[in-house]
């Protein structure tokens, strides 16, 4: 990270810059894509207009020009919704094709007066992709298991927890999940947790220790071990030059 970037980031943080957490973002978008009620901080019905409007709202301007700032906000939204939908099993090619389409659509707007219409179209399109994948490939039991795991990504969730929630035996769920997804529940949980961990580290808002705690790994050493084995490099390599460097004031020249 350059000194100019470090200085700008420090100034933002010192001026009480705030942003919803990645955990909140994940929970909100998962609920939206699964067409469920969100029970988070906002306690809102996702089918209501107000909840959708909050998705396109950014307290901090993303450009000096209001129109450009609005467009940038919507492009950020499309990017995170695309990733979330793909993580939930939506077809990767279709997810990213939709992302490119909507980004170009947003760029072509002259005033964004129809931004609510565009937002509804974005949400509906990604909801359909997620619904198609779940309905096509999984039985209700496995679909409910995937949903439960997605909604408890930041908890220490296990096969036992999922089976208890679904009121089925661990043996039945393990066999059904493996047959339909090709993965054990443990491997599936580990994979999506590690993918989430990498995204958190790339965002640069959390240290390795914080990500380990957020995703309920128990210990940093264990988290680092499984992360390195899965990706082929340690989590510190992803985090290097991001928030960890910023938190050390001696590294920043103001």
C-alpha positions in Angstrom: 0.0 0.0 0.0 1.4 3.4 -1.0 1.9 6.2 1.6 -0.8 8.2 -0.1 -3.3 5.4 0.3 -2.3 4.7 3.9 -2.7 8.4 4.8 -6.1 8.6 3.2 -7.3 5.4 5.0 -6.0 6.7 8.3 -7.8 10.0 7.8 -11.1 8.2 7.0 -10.8 6.1 10.2 -9.9 9.1 12.3 -13.0 11.0 11.0 -15.3 8.3 12.4 -15.8 6.5 9.0 -18.3 3.7 9.4 -19.4 0.8 7.3 -21.6 -2.2 7.9 -19.6 -5.4 8.7 -18.9 -8.1 6.2 -20.9 -10.4 8.5 -23.9 -8.1 8.4 -23.6 -7.9 4.6 -23.4 -11.6 4.3 -26.4 -12.2 6.5 -28.5 -9.5 4.8 -27.7 -10.6 1.2 -28.2 -14.3 2.0 -31.6 -13.5 3.5 -32.5 -11.4 0.4 -31.3 -14.1 -2.1 -33.2 -16.8 -0.2 -36.3 -14.5 -0.1 -36.5 -14.7 3.7 -37.0 -12.2 6.5 -33.9 -10.6 7.8 -33.5 -10.7 11.6 -30.4 -8.5 11.9 -29.9 -4.9 13.1 -32.6 -3.4 10.8 -35.3 -6.0 11.7 -36.9 -5.5 8.3 -39.1 -7.4 5.9 -37.0 -7.9 2.8 -40.0 -7.9 0.6 -40.6 -4.2 1.5 -39.3 -1.3 -0.5 -37.5 0.2 2.5 -35.2 -2.8 2.9 -34.2 -2.7 -0.7 -33.6 1.0 -0.6 -31.1 0.6 2.2 -29.0 -1.6 0.0 -28.2 1.2 -2.4 -27.4 3.7 0.4 -23.9 4.7 1.2 -23.2 7.3 3.9 -19.7 8.0 2.5 -19.7 9.5 -1.1 -18.0 7.2 -3.6 -17.3 10.1 -6.0 -17.5 14.0 -5.9 -20.2 13.9 -8.5 -23.6 12.7 -7.0 -24.5 10.7 -10.1 -21.1 9.0 -10.3 -21.3 8.3 -6.6 -24.7 6.6 -7.0 -23.5 4.5 -9.9 -20.4 3.4 -8.0 -22.6 2.4 -5.1 -24.8 0.3 -7.3 -21.7 -1.3 -9.0 -20.4 -2.3 -5.5 -23.8 -3.8 -4.7 -23.8 -5.8 -7.9 -20.3 -7.1 -7.2 -21.1 -8.3 -3.7 -24.5 -9.8 -4.7 -22.8 -11.6 -7.5 -20.2 -13.2 -5.2 -22.8 -14.1 -2.6 -25.1 -15.7 -5.1 -22.2 -17.8 -6.5 -21.2 -18.8 -3.0 -24.7 -20.0 -2.4 -24.6 -22.3 -5.4 -25.8 -20.1 -8.2 -24.3 -20.8 -11.6 -20.9 -19.0 -11.7 -21.0 -18.1 -15.4 -24.6 -16.8 -15.2 -23.8 -14.9 -12.0 -20.8 -13.0 -13.5 -22.6 -12.5 -16.8 -25.4 -10.8 -15.0 -22.9 -8.7 -13.1 -21.3 -7.5 -16.3 -24.8 -6.8 -17.8 -26.0 -4.8 -14.8 -22.7 -2.8 -14.5 -23.0 -1.8 -18.2 -26.7 -1.0 -17.7 -25.9 1.2 -14.7 -23.1 3.0 -16.6 -25.6 3.8 -19.5 -28.0 5.6 -17.2 -28.0 9.4 -17.5 -29.7 10.4 -14.2 -30.5 7.2 -12.2 -34.1 8.4 -11.6 -35.2 4.8 -12.1 -32.7 3.4 -9.6 -35.4 1.6 -7.6 -36.5 -0.3 -10.8 -32.9 -1.3 -11.5 -32.4 -2.4 -7.9 -35.5 -4.6 -8.0 -34.3 -6.1 -11.3 -30.9 -6.9 -9.9 -32.3 -8.5 -6.7 -35.0 -10.5 -8.6 -32.5 -11.8 -11.2 -30.1 -13.1 -8.5 -32.9 -14.5 -6.4 -34.0 -16.5 -9.5 -30.4 -17.9 -10.1 -30.1 -19.1 -6.5 -33.6 -20.6 -6.5 -33.0 -22.4 -9.7 -29.8 -24.0 -8.5 -31.3 -25.1 -5.1 -34.5 -26.4 -6.6 -32.8 -28.2 -9.4 -30.0 -30.0 -7.7 -31.0 -30.5 -4.0 -33.7 -32.2 -2.1 -35.5 -30.1 0.6 -33.4 -31.6 3.3 -30.1 -30.7 1.7 -31.4 -27.3 0.5 -32.4 -26.5 4.1 -29.0 -27.7 5.3 -27.2 -25.4 2.9 -29.5 -22.5 3.9 -28.8 -23.2 7.7 -25.0 -23.3 7.1 -25.1 -20.1 5.0 -27.0 -18.3 7.8 -24.7 -19.5 10.5 -21.4 -19.1 8.7 -20.0 -17.0 11.5 -20.8 -19.6 14.1 -19.1 -22.9 15.1 -21.6 -25.0 13.1 -21.2 -28.7 12.7 -23.1 -31.7 11.2 -24.7 -32.2 14.6 -26.0 -28.7 14.7 -27.5 -28.9 11.2 -29.1 -32.3 11.8 -30.6 -31.1 15.1 -32.1 -28.0 13.3 -33.6 -30.2 10.6 -34.8 -32.8 13.1 -33.1 -35.7 11.2 -30.4 -38.1 12.3 -26.7 -37.2 11.6 -26.3 -40.4 9.7 -29.2 -39.7 7.4 -28.1 -36.1 6.8 -24.4 -37.0 6.2 -25.3 -39.7 3.6 -27.9 -37.4 1.8 -25.6 -34.4 1.8 -22.7 -36.3 0.4 -24.7 -38.0 -2.3 -26.3 -34.7 -3.5 -23.4 -32.3 -3.2 -20.4 -34.6 -3.6 -18.9 -33.2 -0.3 -19.3 -34.1 3.3 -20.9 -31.5 5.5 -17.6 -30.9 7.2 -15.8 -30.3 4.0 -18.6 -28.0 2.7 -18.6 -25.9 5.8 -14.8 -25.7 5.8 -14.7 -24.6 2.2 -17.3 -21.8 2.4 -15.8 -20.6 5.7 -12.3 -20.4 4.1 -13.7 -18.6 1.0 -15.4 -16.1 3.3 -12.2 -15.7 5.3 -10.2 -14.9 2.1 -12.8 -12.3 1.1 -12.6 -10.7 4.6 -8.8 -10.5 4.4 -8.9 -9.1 0.9 -11.3 -6.4 2.0 -8.6 -5.2 4.3 -10.8 -4.3 7.3 -9.8 -7.2 9.6 -6.6 -8.8 10.8 -5.9 -12.5 10.6 -6.8 -12.9 14.3 -10.0 -11.0 13.9 -11.1 -13.1 10.9 -10.3 -16.3 12.8 -12.5 -15.1 15.7 -15.3 -13.9 13.4 -15.6 -17.2 11.8 -15.3 -19.1 15.1 -12.2 -21.1 14.3 -11.2 -21.4 18.0 -7.5 -20.6 17.5 -5.5 -18.5 15.1 -2.9 -21.3 14.6 -5.6 -23.8 13.6 -7.2 -21.2 11.2 -3.8 -20.4 9.7 -3.1 -24.2 9.2 -6.4 -25.0 7.4 -6.2 -21.8 5.4 -2.7 -22.5 4.2 -3.6 -26.1 3.3 -6.7 -25.0 1.3 -5.2 -22.1 -0.6 -1.5 -23.0 -0.7 -0.4 -19.8 1.1 -0.9 -18.4 4.6 -3.6 -15.9 5.5 -1.0 -13.3 6.4 0.0 -13.1 2.8 -3.5 -12.0 1.9 -3.7 -9.5 4.8 -0.2 -8.0 4.2 -0.4 -4.3 3.4 -4.0 -3.9 4.4 -5.4 -3.0 7.8 -2.6 -4.7 9.7 -0.2 -2.2 8.3 -2.5 0.7 8.9 -3.0 -0.2 12.6 0.7 0.3 13.2 1.0 4.1 13.4 4.8 3.9 13.1 4.4 2.6 9.5 2.3 5.6 8.4 3.9 8.9 7.4 1.5 11.8 7.8 
